[in-house]
C-alpha cells in the first residue's frame, strides 16, 4: 500500500532577492550584481541551492523569487530547469513577506521556503525537513538545528543561538507553509526575522511575556510555537533537523569563509583543480 505522505510533492520557493539600491559587499568583491550569484568554491550560490533542491525527490515545481532574474537564469542548472518548465521566476518585492506572497501566487501548496545562500543544505536535508512537516501536519514550520550540532559542523559557523529550556537552537532558513491560509504566518518574517538581534520584533510578533521567557531560556520551543499558533489560527511547529551544517548560510565574509571551507572538504578545492 502506497504512503501518500511520502508521495506528496511540494513547491519550493527560493528567496533570491536583493536589498533595494544596495550592492552587497560580497557581490561587489566578486564583480557581480547580486549576492546570490557570488561563487562559493567555484559555483554560484543560487546554482548550488537550485541543484540541491531539484535533486530532492519530494520537490516538484521550483520558483525563484528575485529582483534581477536575467543574471540568475544564465546558471546552467537553472537554465536547464527553465527550459524543462519545472522552474519559474517570481518578482522580488521590497521586503521578505511581500516577496513570499509574490512567490506563492498561483503556486500549488504546500510550500517549502529556503534562501539562495543556504549552500550547505543537501537534498537529504530538504527531504528530512519536508517529511517532518508533513508528518506533523504542520500549517507552518521553521527548521531549527541544535547548538551542539551547529558547533560540531564548524565552531565558527554560528555566533548566536535561540535559547530554550532544552538548549540552544539556530534557524536554518527553511520554512513551511502548508496551505494558502498559512500565508498569514509569513508576517512573522516581515522585518527579516532577526529576532536575536532585534528583541522588539519578538514583542511585536509574539508578545512581551514570550520575550521574557525567550531571553531567560525558561520556555520550551514547543510552547512558544503553540502560542504563536493560537495567535495566527494555524498549527505552527518547530522542526529540528539532524545536521548542524543546515544552519550555516552565507551572510558576510566570516560565514562565506566558513561555508567555502566546508565545501572544499566535501568537494575538493575548485581553484586547485
ZAKEDO-387301 format. One line per 2 residues: number of its first residue (from 1); their letters; for each residue x, y, z of N, C-alpha, C, O. Coordinates in pm, whole numbers, always signed. Example, Ala and Ser with C-alpha at 12.3 -4.5 7.8 and 13.67 -1.06 7.14 Angstrom:
BEGIN
1> AS> +1319,-569,+780,+1230,-450,+780,+1320,-330,+780,+1424,-332,+846 ~ +1285,-225,+708,+1367,-106,+714,+1290,+3,+787,+1341,+114,+804
# end
This chain:
BEGIN
1> XX> +85,-120,+0,+0,+0,+0,+88,+124,+0,+182,+134,+79 ~ +58,+219,-89,+141,+338,-102,+119,+433,+15,+12,+436,+76
3> XX> +223,+511,+44,+219,+608,+153,+199,+747,+93,+291,+799,+30 ~ +81,+810,+111,+56,+940,+49,+149,+1049,+98,+177,+1143,+23
5> XX> +198,+1040,+221,+290,+1141,+273,+421,+1136,+195,+475,+1240,+156 ~ +473,+1014,+171,+599,+1001,+100,+587,+1033,-48,+687,+1064,-113
7> XX> +467,+1027,-102,+446,+1054,-244,+416,+1200,-272,+429,+1245,-386 ~ +377,+1276,-172,+334,+1413,-195,+451,+1501,-236,+557,+1500,-172
9> XX> +432,+1579,-342,+531,+1674,-389,+497,+1814,-337,+381,+1850,-322 ~ +601,+1890,-308,+580,+2026,-260,+644,+2124,-360,+729,+2086,-440
11> XX> +600,+2248,-352,+660,+2355,-432,+769,+2422,-350,+748,+2455,-233 ~ +884,+2442,-410,+995,+2508,-342,+1002,+2655,-385,+1005,+2685,-504
13> XX> +1005,+2744,-287,+1032,+2886,-311,+1175,+2913,-267,+1210,+2887,-152 ~ +1256,+2965,-357,+1394,+3002,-324,+1403,+3154,-326,+1388,+3217,-431
15> XX> +1429,+3211,-210,+1432,+3357,-198,+1570,+3407,-240,+1670,+3380,-174 ~ +1572,+3482,-351,+1699,+3528,-408,+1695,+3678,-437,+1754,+3725,-535
17> XX> +1625,+3752,-354,+1614,+3895,-374,+1738,+3970,-330,+1833,+3910,-279 ~ +1737,+4100,-349,+1847,+4185,-308,+1790,+4311,-244,+1677,+4351,-273
19> XX> +1869,+4373,-158,+1825,+4495,-95,+1821,+4608,-197,+1915,+4627,-274 ~ +1712,+4682,-195,+1692,+4787,-294,+1800,+4895,-284,+1821,+4955,-178
21> XX> +1869,+4917,-395,+1967,+5025,-401,+2097,+4999,-329,+2180,+5089,-319 ~ +2118,+4877,-278,+2239,+4847,-201,+2311,+4729,-267,+2252,+4622,-286
23> XX> +2436,+4749,-302,+2517,+4640,-355,+2583,+4566,-240,+2658,+4624,-163 ~ +2553,+4438,-230,+2608,+4357,-121,+2760,+4355,-131,+2815,+4344,-241
25> XX> +2831,+4365,-16,+2978,+4365,-19,+3038,+4240,-85,+3139,+4250,-154 ~ +2977,+4124,-64,+3027,+4002,-127,+3009,+4007,-278,+3095,+3961,-353
27> XX> +2897,+4063,-323,+2873,+4078,-466,+2972,+4177,-528,+3024,+4154,-637 ~ +2996,+4286,-457,+3090,+4386,-507,+3230,+4326,-523,+3298,+4350,-623
29> XX> +3271,+4250,-424,+3403,+4186,-429,+3413,+4089,-545,+3518,+4078,-609 ~ +3303,+4017,-573,+3304,+3915,-679,+3278,+3974,-817,+3292,+3904,-918
31> XX> +3241,+4102,-823,+3215,+4165,-952,+3084,+4124,-1016,+3073,+4120,-1138 ~ +2984,+4094,-932,+2851,+4057,-982,+2748,+4153,-925,+2778,+4231,-835
33> XX> +2625,+4146,-979,+2524,+4245,-943,+2446,+4210,-817,+2381,+4297,-759 ~ +2452,+4084,-774,+2373,+4044,-658,+2441,+3928,-587,+2514,+3849,-647
35> XX> +2414,+3919,-456,+2485,+3822,-373,+2461,+3679,-416,+2551,+3596,-406 ~ +2341,+3647,-464,+2307,+3507,-489,+2391,+3443,-599,+2395,+3320,-609
37> XX> +2457,+3523,-683,+2540,+3463,-787,+2690,+3468,-753,+2775,+3436,-836 ~ +2721,+3508,-631,+2860,+3503,-585,+2904,+3357,-582,+2835,+3274,-522
39> XX> +3017,+3323,-643,+3062,+3182,-639,+3122,+3145,-503,+3195,+3223,-443 ~ +3089,+3026,-457,+3150,+2968,-338,+3212,+2835,-382,+3142,+2746,-429
41> XX> +3341,+2824,-366,+3417,+2711,-420,+3383,+2687,-567,+3364,+2573,-611 ~ +3376,+2797,-643,+3364,+2789,-787,+3224,+2781,-843,+3208,+2783,-965
43> XX> +3122,+2773,-760,+2985,+2760,-808,+2899,+2868,-743,+2905,+2888,-621 ~ +2818,+2938,-824,+2730,+3043,-772,+2636,+2987,-666,+2586,+2875,-678
45> XX> +2613,+3065,-562,+2529,+3018,-451,+2392,+2973,-499,+2346,+2866,-459 ~ +2326,+3051,-583,+2191,+3015,-627,+2194,+2888,-711,+2100,+2809,-706
47> XX> +2301,+2867,-790,+2315,+2744,-867,+2327,+2623,-775,+2270,+2517,-802 ~ +2402,+2639,-666,+2416,+2532,-568,+2280,+2496,-506,+2242,+2379,-501
49> XX> +2210,+2598,-462,+2083,+2573,-392,+1982,+2509,-485,+1915,+2413,-448 ~ +1970,+2562,-607,+1875,+2504,-702,+1912,+2360,-735,+1824,+2275,-747
51> XX> +2040,+2331,-749,+2083,+2193,-777,+2041,+2099,-665,+1993,+1989,-692 ~ +2059,+2142,-540,+2024,+2057,-426,+1872,+2043,-412,+1822,+1933,-386
53> XX> +1801,+2153,-428,+1654,+2149,-418,+1596,+2060,-527,+1508,+1977,-500 ~ +1643,+2076,-650,+1587,+1999,-762,+1618,+1850,-752,+1547,+1768,-810
55> XX> +1725,+1816,-679,+1760,+1675,-660,+1682,+1609,-547,+1692,+1488,-528 ~ +1604,+1687,-473,+1521,+1632,-365,+1396,+1571,-425,+1320,+1640,-493
57> XX> +1372,+1443,-399,+1260,+1375,-464,+1124,+1416,-410,+1021,+1374,-463 ~ +1122,+1497,-305,+995,+1545,-251,+953,+1679,-312,+843,+1727,-286
59> XX> +1041,+1740,-393,+1013,+1871,-452,+965,+1855,-595,+1027,+1784,-675 ~ +855,+1922,-627,+805,+1926,-764,+849,+2055,-831,+963,+2068,-875
61> XX> +757,+2152,-840,+787,+2280,-903,+881,+2363,-816,+882,+2351,-694 ~ +960,+2447,-883,+1055,+2536,-814,+1031,+2678,-863,+1017,+2702,-983
63> XX> +1026,+2770,-769,+1013,+2912,-803,+1127,+2989,-737,+1154,+2975,-618 ~ +1193,+3071,-817,+1295,+3161,-763,+1235,+3300,-755,+1188,+3354,-855
65> XX> +1238,+3358,-636,+1186,+3493,-616,+1306,+3588,-622,+1394,+3584,-536 ~ +1309,+3673,-725,+1428,+3753,-750,+1393,+3889,-809,+1291,+3904,-877
67> XX> +1479,+3988,-783,+1465,+4120,-843,+1529,+4126,-981,+1480,+4195,-1070 ~ +1639,+4054,-999,+1712,+4057,-1126,+1732,+3914,-1176,+1838,+3854,-1154
69> XX> +1632,+3858,-1244,+1639,+3717,-1283,+1736,+3687,-1397,+1783,+3573,-1407 ~ +1768,+3784,-1481,+1848,+3755,-1600,+1985,+3697,-1565,+2029,+3600,-1625
71> XX> +2052,+3757,-1466,+2184,+3709,-1425,+2174,+3568,-1367,+2263,+3485,-1387 ~ +2066,+3542,-1294,+2045,+3411,-1233,+2014,+3306,-1339,+2062,+3192,-1329
73> XX> +1935,+3342,-1439,+1890,+3247,-1541,+2005,+3193,-1625,+1986,+3092,-1694 ~ +2120,+3255,-1622,+2234,+3208,-1701,+2305,+3089,-1638,+2386,+3023,-1704
75> XX> +2276,+3060,-1511,+2340,+2945,-1445,+2293,+2815,-1510,+2174,+2802,-1542 ~ +2382,+2718,-1529,+2348,+2600,-1612,+2230,+2516,-1563,+2142,+2482,-1641
77> XX> +2228,+2483,-1435,+2117,+2402,-1384,+1986,+2479,-1394,+1882,+2422,-1428 ~ +1992,+2607,-1363,+1872,+2691,-1368,+1821,+2703,-1511,+1701,+2692,-1536
79> XX> +1912,+2724,-1606,+1872,+2734,-1747,+1805,+2604,-1793,+1705,+2607,-1865 ~ +1860,+2491,-1751,+1803,+2361,-1789,+1662,+2343,-1732,+1571,+2299,-1803
81> XX> +1644,+2377,-1604,+1513,+2362,-1541,+1411,+2460,-1598,+1293,+2428,-1608 ~ +1457,+2579,-1637,+1368,+2675,-1704,+1319,+2616,-1836,+1201,+2624,-1868
83> XX> +1412,+2559,-1912,+1376,+2501,-2042,+1279,+2385,-2027,+1193,+2363,-2113 ~ +1293,+2309,-1917,+1204,+2195,-1892,+1068,+2239,-1841,+973,+2160,-1843
85> XX> +1056,+2363,-1796,+930,+2412,-1741,+909,+2382,-1594,+803,+2411,-1539 ~ +1010,+2323,-1531,+996,+2290,-1389,+1022,+2412,-1300,+971,+2420,-1188
87> XX> +1100,+2506,-1350,+1138,+2623,-1271,+1083,+2749,-1336,+1087,+2764,-1458 ~ +1033,+2840,-1253,+987,+2971,-1299,+1038,+3077,-1203,+1082,+3047,-1092
89> XX> +1031,+3202,-1247,+1068,+3314,-1162,+944,+3387,-1114,+843,+3393,-1183 ~ +955,+3444,-993,+854,+3534,-941,+923,+3665,-903,+1042,+3666,-871
91> XX> +850,+3772,-906,+908,+3904,-884,+940,+3929,-737,+854,+3912,-650 ~ +1064,+3968,-708,+1101,+4006,-574,+1042,+4142,-538,+1037,+4232,-621
93> XX> +999,+4155,-415,+939,+4280,-368,+1035,+4350,-272,+1151,+4311,-259 ~ +986,+4453,-205,+1073,+4536,-123,+1097,+4479,+17,+1182,+4531,+90
95> XX> +1025,+4376,+55,+1052,+4310,+184,+1024,+4162,+168,+962,+4118,+71 ~ +1071,+4084,+266,+1067,+3939,+256,+924,+3885,+253,+896,+3788,+182
97> XX> +834,+3948,+328,+697,+3896,+335,+626,+3914,+202,+565,+3820,+150 ~ +633,+4035,+145,+569,+4058,+16,+634,+3972,-93,+567,+3933,-189
99> XX> +763,+3943,-80,+829,+3854,-175,+775,+3711,-163,+756,+3644,-264 ~ +749,+3665,-40,+688,+3533,-20,+550,+3529,-84,+515,+3432,-151
101> XX> +470,+3635,-63,+337,+3640,-124,+348,+3636,-276,+268,+3570,-342 ~ +447,+3707,-331,+468,+3706,-475,+502,+3566,-525,+449,+3520,-625
103> XX> +591,+3499,-454,+630,+3364,-493,+518,+3263,-480,+511,+3167,-557 ~ +430,+3286,-384,+321,+3190,-357,+202,+3207,-450,+117,+3119,-458
105> XX> +196,+3319,-520,+79,+3347,-603,+64,+3241,-713,+151,+3224,-797 ~ -48,+3171,-709,-77,+3070,-809,-3,+2938,-790,-15,+2848,-872
107> XX> +75,+2927,-682,+154,+2806,-660,+69,+2696,-597,-32,+2724,-533 ~ +112,+2572,-617,+49,+2459,-551,+111,+2442,-412,+234,+2437,-399
109> XX> +27,+2435,-310,+74,+2412,-173,+83,+2262,-149,+18,+2183,-217 ~ +166,+2224,-48,+245,+2305,+46,+366,+2369,-21,+411,+2327,-128
111> XX> +419,+2474,+48,+539,+2543,+4,+652,+2517,+102,+633,+2524,+223 ~ +769,+2487,+49,+891,+2482,+127,+975,+2602,+85,+1008,+2616,-32
113> XX> +1010,+2687,+181,+1082,+2810,+151,+1226,+2796,+200,+1251,+2755,+313 ~ +1319,+2832,+112,+1459,+2836,+152,+1522,+2960,+91,+1454,+3036,+21
115> XX> +1650,+2982,+115,+1716,+3103,+67,+1832,+3068,-25,+1887,+2958,-19 ~ +1869,+3164,-109,+1971,+3140,-211,+2111,+3129,-154,+2204,+3093,-226
117> XX> +2127,+3158,-25,+2260,+3147,+37,+2271,+3026,+129,+2365,+3016,+207 ~ +2175,+2934,+120,+2176,+2811,+201,+2261,+2704,+131,+2209,+2600,+91
119> XX> +2389,+2731,+117,+2475,+2649,+31,+2506,+2511,+85,+2553,+2425,+10 ~ +2481,+2486,+213,+2523,+2360,+274,+2409,+2261,+294,+2432,+2149,+341
121> XX> +2287,+2298,+259,+2175,+2205,+274,+2175,+2108,+156,+2186,+2150,+40 ~ +2164,+1981,+185,+2166,+1875,+84,+2024,+1834,+45,+1929,+1872,+113
123> XX> +2008,+1757,-63,+1875,+1704,-94,+1816,+1624,+22,+1695,+1629,+47 ~ +1902,+1551,+93,+1855,+1474,+208,+1806,+1566,+320,+1710,+1533,+390
125> XX> +1871,+1681,+335,+1829,+1778,+436,+1692,+1835,+405,+1607,+1846,+494 ~ +1669,+1870,+279,+1536,+1920,+240,+1431,+1811,+255,+1319,+1838,+298
127> XX> +1468,+1689,+219,+1373,+1578,+231,+1335,+1554,+377,+1219,+1530,+409 ~ +1435,+1561,+466,+1409,+1543,+609,+1312,+1649,+660,+1215,+1618,+729
129> XX> +1338,+1775,+625,+1253,+1884,+670,+1111,+1868,+617,+1014,+1880,+693 ~ +1097,+1842,+487,+964,+1827,+428,+889,+1710,+491,+771,+1721,+523
131> XX> +959,+1597,+509,+895,+1480,+569,+843,+1506,+710,+733,+1465,+745 ~ +923,+1576,+790,+881,+1606,+927,+764,+1704,+929,+677,+1693,+1016
133> XX> +761,+1799,+835,+648,+1891,+828,+520,+1818,+791,+414,+1844,+849 ~ +529,+1728,+694,+411,+1652,+652,+363,+1560,+763,+242,+1548,+786
135> XX> +456,+1495,+831,+417,+1403,+939,+351,+1478,+1054,+261,+1425,+1119 ~ +395,+1602,+1079,+337,+1682,+1186,+207,+1749,+1144,+141,+1813,+1226
137> XX> +170,+1735,+1016,+54,+1804,+960,+60,+1953,+993,-38,+2014,+1038 ~ +178,+2009,+970,+204,+2149,+1006,+137,+2244,+908,+142,+2225,+787
139> XX> +73,+2347,+965,+25,+2457,+881,+141,+2546,+843,+145,+2601,+733 ~ +234,+2560,+937,+356,+2636,+913,+466,+2580,+1001,+437,+2520,+1105
141> XX> +590,+2598,+961,+702,+2543,+1039,+829,+2620,+1009,+841,+2686,+906 ~ +922,+2609,+1101,+1056,+2665,+1082,+1157,+2557,+1117,+1142,+2487,+1217
143> XX> +1260,+2544,+1033,+1365,+2447,+1059,+1466,+2501,+1158,+1512,+2614,+1146 ~ +1502,+2419,+1257,+1598,+2457,+1360,+1705,+2349,+1371,+1678,+2231,+1349
145> XX> +1826,+2390,+1406,+1934,+2295,+1433,+1985,+2317,+1575,+1991,+2430,+1623 ~ +2021,+2208,+1642,+2071,+2217,+1779,+2208,+2284,+1783,+2291,+2266,+1693
147> XX> +2229,+2360,+1888,+2356,+2432,+1904,+2475,+2338,+1895,+2573,+2369,+1828 ~ +2466,+2223,+1962,+2579,+2131,+1962,+2605,+2074,+1822,+2720,+2045,+1788
149> XX> +2499,+2059,+1741,+2517,+2009,+1605,+2580,+2116,+1515,+2663,+2085,+1429 ~ +2541,+2242,+1537,+2600,+2350,+1458,+2748,+2366,+1492,+2831,+2382,+1403
151> XX> +2779,+2361,+1621,+2919,+2373,+1663,+3001,+2254,+1613,+3118,+2269,+1580 ~ +2940,+2136,+1608,+3011,+2019,+1556,+3039,+2033,+1407,+3143,+1988,+1358
153> XX> +2947,+2096,+1335,+2967,+2119,+1192,+3083,+2214,+1170,+3168,+2191,+1083 ~ +3088,+2322,+1247,+3201,+2415,+1245,+3187,+2510,+1364,+3083,+2573,+1379
155> XX> +3289,+2520,+1447,+3279,+2606,+1566,+3254,+2752,+1533,+3200,+2826,+1615 ~ +3294,+2796,+1413,+3275,+2935,+1372,+3149,+2956,+1288,+3124,+3066,+1238
157> XX> +3072,+2851,+1272,+2959,+2858,+1180,+2846,+2948,+1223,+2776,+3003,+1138 ~ +2827,+2964,+1352,+2716,+3045,+1403,+2757,+3105,+1536,+2814,+3036,+1621
159> XX> +2728,+3233,+1553,+2771,+3301,+1675,+2661,+3309,+1781,+2690,+3301,+1900 ~ +2536,+3323,+1739,+2425,+3342,+1833,+2320,+3234,+1814,+2301,+3182,+1704
161> XX> +2252,+3202,+1924,+2153,+3096,+1922,+2028,+3139,+1997,+2035,+3221,+2089 ~ +1914,+3084,+1957,+1790,+3098,+2035,+1800,+3003,+2153,+1827,+2884,+2136
163> XX> +1778,+3054,+2272,+1791,+2970,+2391,+1654,+2930,+2444,+1572,+3016,+2476 ~ +1629,+2801,+2453,+1506,+2748,+2509,+1539,+2659,+2628,+1656,+2636,+2659
165> XX> +1436,+2609,+2693,+1454,+2528,+2813,+1539,+2404,+2785,+1614,+2359,+2871 ~ +1526,+2348,+2664,+1600,+2225,+2633,+1729,+2252,+2557,+1789,+2159,+2503
167> XX> +1774,+2378,+2551,+1903,+2406,+2488,+1896,+2515,+2384,+1792,+2577,+2363 ~ +2010,+2538,+2317,+2020,+2641,+2216,+1990,+2586,+2077,+2019,+2470,+2047
169> XX> +1931,+2671,+1994,+1896,+2633,+1857,+1929,+2747,+1762,+1932,+2864,+1801 ~ +1953,+2711,+1638,+1978,+2809,+1533,+1877,+2791,+1421,+1838,+2679,+1388
171> XX> +1837,+2902,+1362,+1746,+2900,+1248,+1819,+2846,+1124,+1935,+2878,+1102 ~ +1750,+2765,+1045,+1811,+2706,+926,+1763,+2770,+795,+1797,+2721,+687
173> XX> +1687,+2876,+803,+1633,+2939,+682,+1557,+2839,+595,+1561,+2844,+472 ~ +1487,+2748,+663,+1393,+2659,+596,+1257,+2678,+663,+1243,+2662,+784
175> XX> +1158,+2712,+582,+1025,+2740,+635,+922,+2660,+556,+948,+2610,+447 ~ +804,+2649,+615,+698,+2566,+559,+566,+2640,+568,+532,+2696,+672
177> XX> +492,+2640,+459,+355,+2692,+457,+268,+2582,+399,+277,+2549,+281 ~ +182,+2527,+484,+106,+2410,+444,-12,+2439,+354,-58,+2350,+282
179> XX> -61,+2562,+356,-178,+2598,+277,-178,+2748,+254,-100,+2822,+314 ~ -266,+2791,+166,-275,+2935,+139,-313,+3012,+265,-271,+3126,+284
181> XX> -395,+2949,+350,-434,+3015,+475,-313,+3042,+565,-315,+3136,+644 ~ -210,+2962,+552,-92,+2976,+636,-7,+3096,+598,+87,+3130,+669
183> XX> -38,+3161,+487,+39,+3279,+448,+36,+3388,+554,+125,+3473,+559 ~ -67,+3387,+638,-72,+3487,+746,+50,+3476,+837,+93,+3576,+895
185> XX> +105,+3354,+850,+221,+3335,+936,+347,+3396,+877,+445,+3417,+949 ~ +345,+3426,+748,+462,+3489,+687,+486,+3628,+745,+596,+3681,+733
187> XX> +385,+3685,+809,+403,+3816,+873,+511,+3812,+980,+570,+3915,+1013 ~ +538,+3693,+1036,+643,+3679,+1137,+777,+3723,+1079,+862,+3776,+1151
189> XX> +795,+3701,+948,+924,+3731,+885,+935,+3875,+836,+1038,+3913,+779 ~ +831,+3957,+856,+827,+4089,+796,+947,+4170,+840,+879,+4271,+820
191> XX> +1027,+4204,+869,+1144,+4279,+904,+1267,+4190,+906,+1368,+4225,+967 ~ +1260,+4077,+840,+1379,+3994,+827,+1388,+3880,+924,+1470,+3790,+904
193> XX> +1306,+3879,+1031,+1306,+3766,+1122,+1426,+3756,+1211,+1448,+3651,+1273 ~ +1507,+3861,+1220,+1628,+3852,+1301,+1595,+3884,+1447,+1630,+3990,+1499
195> XX> +1527,+3790,+1513,+1476,+3814,+1647,+1586,+3820,+1752,+1573,+3891,+1852 ~ +1695,+3747,+1730,+1804,+3750,+1828,+1864,+3890,+1835,+1898,+3939,+1943
197> XX> +1878,+3953,+1719,+1940,+4085,+1715,+1843,+4196,+1754,+1885,+4299,+1806 ~ +1714,+4177,+1728,+1617,+4285,+1747,+1500,+4237,+1832,+1398,+4193,+1779
199> XX> +1513,+4245,+1964,+1410,+4191,+2054,+1272,+4252,+2035,+1172,+4187,+2061 ~ +1265,+4377,+1990,+1134,+4439,+1972,+1048,+4363,+1871,+926,+4370,+1874
201> XX> +1116,+4292,+1782,+1041,+4214,+1684,+969,+4096,+1751,+862,+4055,+1706 ~ +1028,+4042,+1858,+960,+3935,+1932,+835,+3991,+1999,+729,+3929,+1996
203> XX> +849,+4110,+2059,+734,+4172,+2125,+623,+4193,+2023,+507,+4161,+2049 ~ +659,+4246,+1907,+559,+4275,+1804,+492,+4147,+1754,+371,+4144,+1733
205> XX> +572,+4042,+1736,+518,+3919,+1679,+453,+3829,+1782,+349,+3769,+1755 ~ +513,+3819,+1902,+471,+3715,+1996,+425,+3766,+2133,+358,+3693,+2206
207> XX> +459,+3890,+2168,+418,+3941,+2298,+533,+3952,+2398,+636,+3886,+2385 ~ +513,+4038,+2497,+619,+4070,+2593,+657,+3950,+2679,+776,+3926,+2701
209> XX> +560,+3873,+2728,+592,+3760,+2815,+676,+3655,+2741,+764,+3592,+2799 ~ +648,+3637,+2613,+729,+3543,+2536,+872,+3592,+2519,+966,+3513,+2517
211> XX> +888,+3725,+2508,+1023,+3779,+2501,+1097,+3752,+2631,+1215,+3714,+2629 ~ +1031,+3770,+2744,+1095,+3745,+2873,+1136,+3598,+2884,+1249,+3567,+2922
213> XX> +1045,+3508,+2852,+1076,+3364,+2857,+1189,+3331,+2760,+1279,+3253,+2792 ~ +1183,+3391,+2642,+1285,+3366,+2540,+1422,+3411,+2588,+1519,+3337,+2574
215> XX> +1430,+3531,+2646,+1556,+3584,+2694,+1611,+3505,+2813,+1732,+3490,+2827 ~ +1522,+3456,+2897,+1566,+3381,+3015,+1591,+3234,+2984,+1650,+3162,+3064
217> XX> +1547,+3190,+2866,+1564,+3049,+2830,+1481,+2955,+2914,+1517,+2839,+2932 ~ +1368,+3005,+2968,+1287,+2922,+3057,+1167,+2859,+2988,+1100,+2774,+3047
219> XX> +1139,+2898,+2865,+1025,+2841,+2794,+1070,+2736,+2695,+1186,+2732,+2654 ~ +978,+2650,+2657,+1009,+2549,+2556,+974,+2603,+2418,+884,+2686,+2404
221> XX> +1045,+2556,+2317,+1015,+2599,+2181,+877,+2553,+2140,+808,+2622,+2064 ~ +835,+2435,+2190,+702,+2384,+2156,+592,+2476,+2210,+493,+2502,+2142
223> XX> +611,+2524,+2333,+511,+2613,+2392,+506,+2745,+2318,+398,+2799,+2294 ~ +623,+2798,+2283,+628,+2923,+2208,+554,+2908,+2075,+473,+2994,+2040
225> XX> +582,+2801,+2001,+516,+2782,+1872,+366,+2758,+1891,+286,+2798,+1806 ~ +328,+2693,+2001,+186,+2672,+2029,+115,+2804,+2053,+2,+2824,+2007
227> XX> +181,+2895,+2125,+121,+3026,+2149,+109,+3106,+2020,+10,+3176,+1998 ~ +211,+3096,+1934,+204,+3164,+1805,+92,+3103,+1721,+22,+3174,+1649
229> XX> +76,+2971,+1730,-30,+2904,+1655,-166,+2960,+1691,-250,+2985,+1604 ~ -188,+2981,+1820,-317,+3035,+1863,-336,+3177,+1810,-448,+3217,+1777
231> XX> -229,+3253,+1803,-239,+3390,+1754,-278,+3394,+1606,-361,+3475,+1566 ~ -217,+3304,+1525,-241,+3308,+1382,-351,+3212,+1337,-395,+3217,+1222
233> XX> -396,+3125,+1427,-504,+3035,+1392,-465,+2919,+1303,-551,+2860,+1237 ~ -337,+2884,+1299,-290,+2768,+1225,-187,+2694,+1310,-132,+2750,+1405
235> XX> -162,+2570,+1275,-68,+2489,+1353,+75,+2517,+1307,+114,+2479,+1197 ~ +152,+2584,+1392,+292,+2613,+1365,+380,+2525,+1453,+355,+2513,+1573
237> XX> +481,+2464,+1394,+565,+2372,+1470,+714,+2400,+1446,+753,+2442,+1337 ~ +796,+2377,+1548,+941,+2380,+1526,+988,+2245,+1475,+952,+2142,+1531
239> XX> +1066,+2244,+1370,+1116,+2120,+1312,+1267,+2116,+1333,+1340,+2197,+1275 ~ +1313,+2023,+1413,+1456,+2010,+1442,+1518,+1915,+1340,+1477,+1799,+1329
241> XX> +1616,+1965,+1267,+1684,+1883,+1166,+1810,+1821,+1226,+1857,+1864,+1331 ~ +1863,+1721,+1160,+1966,+1638,+1222,+2108,+1688,+1199,+2201,+1643,+1267
243> XX> +2127,+1780,+1105,+2262,+1820,+1066,+2283,+1968,+1091,+2209,+2051,+1038 ~ +2383,+2002,+1172,+2411,+2140,+1206,+2460,+2223,+1088,+2453,+2346,+1094
245> XX> +2510,+2159,+982,+2552,+2234,+864,+2438,+2317,+806,+2461,+2422,+745 ~ +2314,+2269,+824,+2200,+2334,+761,+2171,+2473,+818,+2098,+2551,+758
247> XX> +2229,+2504,+933,+2208,+2636,+994,+2313,+2738,+949,+2304,+2855,+986 ~ +2411,+2695,+872,+2520,+2784,+831,+2491,+2835,+691,+2496,+2758,+594
249> XX> +2461,+2964,+679,+2440,+3023,+547,+2539,+3138,+528,+2615,+3171,+619 ~ +2538,+3197,+412,+2637,+3299,+377,+2578,+3438,+400,+2506,+3491,+316
251> XX> +2610,+3497,+515,+2561,+3630,+548,+2667,+3738,+529,+2634,+3853,+499 ~ +2794,+3702,+544,+2901,+3801,+547,+3033,+3731,+516,+3036,+3612,+483
253> XX> +3143,+3807,+526,+3274,+3750,+494,+3308,+3631,+583,+3366,+3533,+535 ~ +3274,+3637,+711,+3306,+3528,+803,+3234,+3399,+764,+3296,+3294,+752
255> XX> +3103,+3409,+743,+3027,+3289,+710,+3054,+3243,+567,+3040,+3124,+536 ~ +3094,+3335,+480,+3140,+3295,+347,+3263,+3205,+360,+3270,+3100,+297
257> XX> +3359,+3248,+441,+3483,+3170,+459,+3454,+3034,+521,+3512,+2933,+481 ~ +3363,+3031,+620,+3327,+2904,+683,+3262,+2811,+581,+3296,+2693,+572
259> XX> +3168,+2865,+503,+3097,+2784,+404,+3192,+2729,+298,+3184,+2612,+262 ~ +3280,+2814,+249,+3374,+2768,+147,+3468,+2661,+202,+3501,+2565,+133
261> XX> +3511,+2678,+326,+3598,+2579,+389,+3529,+2443,+395,+3590,+2340,+365 ~ +3401,+2443,+434,+3327,+2317,+444,+3307,+2256,+306,+3320,+2134,+290
263> XX> +3275,+2338,+206,+3254,+2287,+71,+3382,+2229,+13,+3378,+2130,-61 ~ +3495,+2291,+44,+3623,+2236,-3,+3651,+2100,+60,+3711,+2013,-4
265> XX> +3607,+2081,+186,+3622,+1949,+248,+3535,+1847,+176,+3578,+1733,+156 ~ +3416,+1886,+137,+3324,+1794,+71,+3366,+1763,-72,+3363,+1648,-115
267> XX> +3407,+1868,-146,+3420,+1858,-290,+3564,+1863,-341,+3591,+1828,-456 ~ +3656,+1906,-254,+3789,+1940,-302,+3793,+2087,-341,+3688,+2150,-359
269> XX> +3910,+2141,-353,+3929,+2283,-382,+3913,+2306,-533,+3995,+2260,-612 ~ +3806,+2380,-573,+3783,+2404,-716,+3897,+2483,-778,+3932,+2460,-893
271> XX> +3956,+2576,-703,+4066,+2656,-756,+4187,+2570,-783,+4259,+2592,-880 ~ +4211,+2472,-700,+4327,+2383,-717,+4310,+2294,-840,+4407,+2253,-904
273> X> +4180,+2266,-872,+4156,+2182,-988,+4170,+2255,-1118,+4152,+2197,-1224
# end
